[in-house]
Amino acid sequence: KKGERVVLAVRPEAFTIEKGVKKGKNAIAGAVERMTFEGTNIRYEVRLKNEDLIVIVKPSLIGEWWKVGEKVTVSFPLEKTHVFAYPKAGLREELAVE
């Protein structure tokens, strides 16, 4: 329903990452906090403008790498997005490992 709080889930490989801050649908500004080379892939940890930290995985052979501290825009296709109802107990409580 409109105005209802939800949780979005997007697989790390579904994100697109571009240099600089750009506007667009499903686009969020952020900055690269960590880059880890994992052989055939590079794992980026990006701190979004809203302070969320997300993980993005890209093939290491794409030819363009982003540096730690670099401003980027992260976007994702709607068809790769999973929407869940926001947990009544709160997200941290729901995701806690016992």
C-alpha positions as CSV (number, residue, x, y, z in Angstrom):
1,K,0.0,0.0,0.0
2,K,1.1,3.5,-0.6
3,G,3.0,5.0,2.3
4,E,3.6,1.6,3.9
5,R,7.2,0.9,5.1
6,V,9.0,-1.9,3.3
7,V,12.4,-3.6,2.9
8,L,14.0,-3.8,-0.5
9,A,16.5,-6.6,-1.3
10,V,18.8,-6.5,-4.3
11,R,21.5,-9.0,-5.1
12,P,25.0,-7.5,-5.1
13,E,25.7,-8.3,-8.7
14,A,22.4,-6.6,-9.9
15,F,23.6,-3.1,-8.9
16,T,25.1,-0.7,-11.4
17,I,27.8,1.6,-10.2
18,E,28.9,4.8,-11.9
19,K,31.5,7.5,-11.1
20,G,30.1,10.8,-9.8
21,V,26.7,11.8,-8.4
22,K,23.9,11.4,-11.0
23,K,20.1,11.6,-10.7
24,G,17.8,9.0,-12.1
25,K,15.2,6.4,-11.2
26,N,16.4,4.0,-8.5
27,A,19.7,5.9,-8.2
28,I,21.3,6.7,-4.9
29,A,24.5,8.7,-4.3
30,G,27.2,7.2,-2.2
31,A,31.0,6.8,-1.7
32,V,33.2,3.7,-1.9
33,E,34.3,2.7,1.6
34,R,36.1,-0.5,0.7
35,M,37.3,-2.4,-2.4
36,T,38.3,-6.0,-2.2
37,F,39.8,-7.9,-5.1
38,E,38.3,-11.5,-5.1
39,G,40.0,-13.0,-8.3
40,T,37.3,-12.8,-11.0
41,N,35.3,-10.3,-9.0
42,I,35.7,-7.0,-7.1
43,R,33.6,-6.5,-4.1
44,Y,32.7,-2.8,-3.3
45,E,31.3,-1.6,0.0
46,V,29.4,1.6,-0.7
47,R,28.1,4.0,2.0
48,L,24.9,5.5,0.6
49,K,23.7,9.0,1.2
50,N,21.2,7.7,3.7
51,E,24.0,6.1,5.7
52,D,23.1,2.5,4.6
53,L,26.1,0.3,3.7
54,I,25.6,-1.9,0.6
55,V,27.8,-4.5,-1.1
56,I,28.2,-4.5,-4.9
57,V,30.0,-7.2,-6.8
58,K,31.4,-6.6,-10.3
59,P,33.6,-8.7,-12.6
60,S,37.3,-7.6,-12.3
61,L,37.6,-7.6,-16.1
62,I,35.2,-4.8,-16.7
63,G,38.1,-2.4,-17.1
64,E,36.8,0.3,-14.7
65,W,37.5,0.2,-11.0
66,W,36.4,2.7,-8.3
67,K,38.7,3.9,-5.6
68,V,38.1,4.1,-1.9
69,G,36.6,7.5,-1.1
70,E,35.3,8.0,-4.7
71,K,31.8,9.5,-5.1
72,V,29.6,7.2,-7.0
73,T,25.9,6.6,-8.0
74,V,24.4,3.2,-7.4
75,S,21.3,2.1,-9.3
76,F,19.4,-1.1,-9.8
77,P,16.7,-2.4,-12.2
78,L,13.2,-2.7,-10.7
79,E,12.8,-6.2,-12.0
80,K,15.8,-7.3,-9.8
81,T,14.2,-5.9,-6.7
82,H,12.5,-8.0,-4.0
83,V,10.0,-6.2,-1.7
84,F,9.2,-7.4,1.8
85,A,6.9,-6.1,4.5
86,Y,8.8,-4.3,7.2
87,P,9.1,-6.6,10.2
88,K,6.9,-5.6,13.2
89,A,9.8,-6.2,15.6
90,G,12.1,-4.1,13.5
91,L,14.7,-4.9,10.9
92,R,17.7,-5.4,13.3
93,E,15.7,-7.8,15.5
94,E,14.4,-9.7,12.5
95,L,18.0,-10.2,11.1
96,A,19.7,-10.9,14.4
97,V,21.5,-14.2,14.6
98,E,20.9,-16.1,17.8
